Amino acid sequence: MGFNIFDLLLPRETKFFKYMLQQIDCFIEGSEIFRELVSHIDTLSPEEIKNKLAAIKECEHRGDIIEMRIIDELNDTFITPLDREDIHTLAINIDRAMDILNSISRKIEIYKILKVPANVVKFSEVIVNIGQHMKTVMLQLEAKNDIDQTVASMHTLENEADELFHVCVAELFSLKYDPIDVIRFKEVYEHLESVVDSVDYVGKLVRGIKVKLG
């Protein structure tokens, strides 16, 4: 990379990478709590379930605060490490993934779900995995390293989630579940797939930014 006297005289503010990584950490923490919740929900006490749902909500709340900080400080920062629009779009989509994950936990609470199909646990594993990849790709973007393999891995996980969604829905309509459970879990599966899609989209955004940076 060539020497840029402009960057020396007017250094770019790097705090936005720190903020977006904090957003991602909120998502990873929330996804790990969600995985633990659905993996053991049938053995957890009502109080334990309540505490895990509250912890996921807290992750979502912290993520919202960071997103608003990013938006506020974009307006007050002269030179940013990426285009302002790109930072804004990344922050919104990272937050969207956390929002959807929190909405799933809310459905578990509202629907009083105390037992989940094994496929919900499988979905939670994919979500944790792709969330970790999202952090990796953001670190690679900040360091100006190659991102191709990480983005490809994220897309592979997104394809895995798509296939898992079709398997889940087929199982729901195999007459093993009563109609109420079909309605409840179909909605849950749709949201689980949306979480993965949202994170994969962050990877696509990073790839587009990397192309612009050259």
C-alpha positions in Angstrom: 0.0 0.0 0.0 1.4 3.4 -1.0 2.2 6.2 1.4 -0.6 8.8 1.6 0.4 12.2 2.9 -3.3 13.1 3.2 -3.8 10.3 5.8 -0.8 11.5 7.7 -2.0 15.1 7.9 -5.7 14.2 8.4 -5.8 10.8 10.1 -9.0 8.8 9.7 -11.0 8.2 12.9 -10.9 4.5 13.6 -13.3 4.4 16.5 -16.1 3.2 14.2 -14.5 -0.2 13.8 -14.3 -0.5 17.6 -18.0 0.4 17.8 -19.1 -2.1 15.1 -17.0 -4.8 16.7 -18.8 -4.0 20.0 -22.1 -4.5 18.2 -20.9 -7.8 16.9 -19.8 -8.9 20.3 -23.3 -8.1 21.6 -24.7 -10.3 18.8 -22.3 -13.2 19.6 -23.1 -13.0 23.3 -26.8 -13.0 22.6 -26.5 -15.9 20.1 -24.5 -18.0 22.6 -27.1 -17.3 25.3 -29.9 -18.2 22.8 -28.1 -21.5 22.0 -27.8 -22.4 25.6 -31.5 -21.5 26.2 -32.8 -23.7 23.4 -30.4 -26.5 24.1 -31.6 -26.9 27.7 -35.0 -25.2 27.7 -36.8 -28.4 28.8 -34.6 -28.7 31.9 -34.4 -25.1 32.9 -36.5 -23.6 35.6 -39.0 -20.8 34.8 -36.7 -18.4 36.6 -33.6 -19.6 34.6 -35.5 -19.2 31.3 -36.7 -15.7 32.3 -33.1 -14.7 33.1 -31.7 -15.9 29.8 -34.5 -14.1 27.9 -33.6 -11.0 29.9 -29.9 -11.4 29.1 -30.7 -11.6 25.3 -32.8 -8.5 25.6 -29.9 -6.7 27.4 -27.6 -7.7 24.5 -30.1 -6.2 22.1 -30.4 -3.0 24.2 -26.6 -2.5 24.3 -26.4 -3.0 20.6 -29.1 -0.4 20.0 -27.1 2.1 22.1 -23.9 1.4 20.1 -25.8 1.8 16.8 -27.1 5.2 17.9 -23.6 6.3 19.0 -22.3 5.4 15.6 -25.0 7.4 13.9 -24.5 10.4 16.2 -20.7 10.4 15.9 -20.8 10.0 12.1 -22.3 13.5 12.0 -19.4 14.9 14.1 -16.5 13.1 12.5 -14.5 14.8 9.7 -12.7 11.9 8.2 -14.0 8.3 8.6 -12.2 5.0 7.8 -14.9 4.0 5.4 -17.6 6.0 3.5 -20.1 7.3 6.0 -22.9 5.5 4.1 -21.1 2.2 4.3 -20.5 2.6 8.1 -24.2 3.5 8.6 -25.3 0.5 6.5 -23.1 -1.9 8.3 -24.2 -0.7 11.7 -27.9 -1.0 10.8 -27.6 -4.5 9.5 -25.5 -5.8 12.4 -28.2 -4.3 14.7 -30.9 -5.9 12.6 -29.5 -9.4 13.2 -29.6 -8.8 16.9 -33.1 -7.4 16.8 -34.4 -10.5 15.0 -32.7 -12.8 17.4 -34.3 -10.9 20.3 -37.7 -11.1 18.6 -37.3 -14.9 18.6 -36.6 -15.0 22.3 -39.7 -12.8 22.8 -41.8 -15.4 20.9 -40.5 -18.1 23.1 -41.7 -16.1 26.0 -45.1 -15.1 24.5 -45.9 -18.6 23.2 -44.7 -20.1 26.5 -42.5 -22.6 24.6 -40.9 -25.0 27.0 -39.7 -27.6 24.5 -38.2 -27.1 21.0 -37.5 -29.4 18.1 -33.9 -30.5 17.7 -33.7 -28.4 14.5 -34.0 -25.2 16.6 -30.8 -26.2 18.4 -29.1 -26.9 15.0 -30.2 -23.4 13.8 -28.7 -21.9 17.0 -25.3 -23.5 16.2 -25.3 -22.0 12.7 -26.2 -18.6 14.1 -23.3 -18.7 16.6 -20.9 -19.9 13.9 -21.8 -17.2 11.4 -21.7 -14.6 14.1 -18.1 -15.5 14.8 -17.3 -15.3 11.1 -18.9 -11.8 11.1 -16.4 -10.7 13.7 -13.6 -12.2 11.8 -14.5 -10.5 8.5 -14.8 -7.1 10.3 -11.4 -7.5 11.8 -10.0 -8.4 8.4 -11.6 -5.3 6.9 -10.1 -3.1 9.6 -6.6 -4.7 9.0 -7.1 -4.5 5.3 -6.5 -8.2 5.0 -8.0 -10.6 2.5 -11.7 -11.4 3.3 -12.6 -13.8 0.5 -12.4 -17.1 2.4 -14.3 -15.7 5.4 -17.1 -14.3 3.2 -17.3 -17.6 1.3 -17.6 -19.5 4.6 -20.4 -17.1 5.7 -22.2 -17.8 2.4 -21.8 -21.6 3.0 -23.4 -21.2 6.4 -26.2 -19.2 4.8 -26.8 -22.0 2.3 -26.8 -24.5 5.2 -29.4 -22.5 7.0 -31.6 -22.4 3.9 -31.4 -26.1 3.6 -32.1 -26.6 7.3 -35.2 -24.3 7.0 -36.7 -26.5 4.3 -36.0 -29.6 6.4 -37.6 -27.9 9.4 -40.8 -26.9 7.6 -41.1 -30.3 6.0 -40.9 -31.9 9.4 -43.5 -29.5 10.8 -46.0 -30.6 8.2 -45.3 -34.4 8.6 -48.2 -34.7 11.0 -45.9 -35.0 14.0 -47.0 -31.7 15.4 -50.4 -30.2 16.3 -51.6 -27.2 14.3 -50.7 -24.7 17.0 -47.1 -25.9 17.1 -46.9 -25.8 13.3 -47.9 -22.1 13.4 -45.6 -21.3 16.3 -42.5 -23.1 15.0 -42.9 -22.1 11.4 -42.7 -18.5 12.5 -39.7 -19.2 14.7 -37.9 -21.0 11.9 -38.6 -18.1 9.5 -37.0 -15.7 12.0 -34.0 -18.0 12.6 -33.4 -18.1 8.9 -33.7 -14.3 8.8 -31.0 -13.9 11.4 -28.6 -16.0 9.3 -29.5 -14.0 6.2 -28.9 -10.7 7.9 -25.4 -11.7 9.1 -24.6 -13.1 5.7 -25.7 -9.8 4.2 -23.1 -8.0 6.4 -20.5 -10.3 4.8 -21.7 -9.2 1.4 -21.6 -5.6 2.4 -18.0 -6.0 3.6 -17.1 -7.6 0.3 -18.5 -4.7 -1.6 -16.6 -2.2 0.6 -13.4 -4.1 0.0 -13.9 -3.9 -3.7 -14.3 -0.2 -3.5 -11.2 0.2 -1.4 -9.2 -1.8 -3.9 
